[in-house]
Amino acid sequence: NKKPKIVILGAGYGGIMTASRLIKSNTQQDAEITLVNKHNYHYQTTWLHEPAAGTLHHDKTRMEISSVIDLKKINFIKDSVVEIKKDEKKVILENGEVDYDYLVIGLGSEPETFGIPGVNENSFAIRSVNSVRLLREHIEYMFASYNKEDEKHEDILTFVVAGAGFTGIEFVGELSERVPELCEEYDIDPKKVKIYSVEAAPTALPGFDEELVEYAMNVLESRGVEFKINTPIKEVQDGKVLLNDGEEIKSQTIVWTTGIRGSSIIEDSGFETMRGRVKVEKDLRAPGYDNVFIIGDCALIINEEINRPYPPTAQIAIQQAYTCSKNLKDLISGKEELDVFKPEIQGTVASLGGKEAIGLVGDRKLYGGSASAMKKIIDNKYLFQLGGVPLVLKKGKFNFF
Ligand code: FAD
């Protein structure tokens, strides 16, 4: 009697927590479990705005998979997924292939460009350790370059962040904290530096509480950030952003944060998607594929109260991992009735750099220091869920005051 094979694609929040929960429930006794990931480390996507701006070292946001997952209990393959052959129950990797009886897809997201020309070619993204390390180096290089030439080019010190959603605002927060340090280090007058936050919607942080949005904008404006709200971008060219209203902003650093779509592998593998995400069944399985679970940013679930999709968050990815691992265990032990996934939104906190943040926890609005402390508690809580106290002590955030 051969054990069924469970294959998990991606070791982000959704994938690694699924692996961790399967081990906790001893599922490896009844199934052969394999985790596939591009890198031999897990990184925390929700922290990436910090290493992107250089306010935190990127090693703080990542950890070796072997340090949090017992690789005696499951197999780990370090490789990139190329295609899912769902009808043959097989996954094609860059350097091989794996077959499965049950599949979990947690491959995360890609930047949404809305078809705007030039975005991929001419802008930076905040999506992985590799992409943010490059962005941080580039920002420092801009500061280092400025004083080199006799003729000063202002675009070298102009930073454009496209999209004032959560990621854009959190990055602008970190960058505006980092700029004074960089100016000091590279002997540059802070007045020469410009940071633009450009947003197509009529407000920054669309969908968020108005008072909190105003607070956030005031904090960032006081650090010199210039908002261009209600201002769609028409095109991104090498060294400039063209706005719908005809204006252009010259900049050597354009950072694209206008939202995400699901990993293109899913669409390319023939799943039906909306913005690259699969509208999953209530038990998190893909429609028509009873042996395929899709979680995290690759999955679309509807908030029935407002009849709109839940925004893609780590919070939901982690909660889905709990339901997904339970459902896998149940399926393997022959149960037919699976658990229904129901997100419990515990709160949303956006950091604004330094000790500033805003948040909504239950009905409570949080500002400044208390919101910033809450953000760190949330970050530490995840580390605790994944690796217990030792991981919190190793990677946690403790600079509360
Ligand atoms: P991810 O965590 O992105 O993991 C995907 C994994 O798949 C990665 O490890 C990647 O290496 C791997 N992978 C991708 N492609 C391949 C491939 N082809 N082959 C093999 N492996 C592959 N959410 C919150 O809840 N709260 C927040 O405060 C918050 N802040 C954020 C701040 C920033 C700057 C950003 C960018 C996002 C933030 N989010 C936040 C959103 C959150 O990070 C995502 O919703 C979450 O990471 C989704 O988890 P996931 O498991 O689907 O994907």
Residues whose N, C-alpha, C, O or C-beta is under 5 A from the ligand:
A	BS01	FAD	G10 A11 G12 Y13 G14 G15 V36 N37 K38 Y43 T45 T46 L48 H49 D79 S80 V81 G106 L107 G108 S109 I126 T167 I295 G296 D297 C298 P312 T313 A314 Q315 A317 V349
